[in-house]
Amino acid sequence: MKISEVDIKAVMKKIRAKADSDRLDAGMSGQWHDGGASALIREVEMFEDGMNGVVPQTWIEYAKEIRNEADPEWEEFQRLKNKFQGDE
């Protein structure tokens, strides 16, 4: 199914409601987990980040590493940092 074929905001709202319900059901039945609610919410957040053209929050650390590795001055910075600060 293509995004253009559905009201994606309504879909995300329904998923969030399902996650809330799953979390409540798990809590009411004394479960030690959230019934999968956090996984559903994480999927919605990842999708929203993609739609907004931003790197997902959980990927920021890796994205910064890649950005730095692509910077021609990064290697020189690391060399000088190690020279003057050492490996701390």
Buried (B, 14 or more C-beta within 10 A) or exposed (E): EEEEEEEEEEBBEEBBEBBEEBBEEBEEEEEEEBBEBEEBBBEBBBBBBEEEEEBBEEEEEEEEEEEEEEEEEEEEEEEEEEEEEEEE
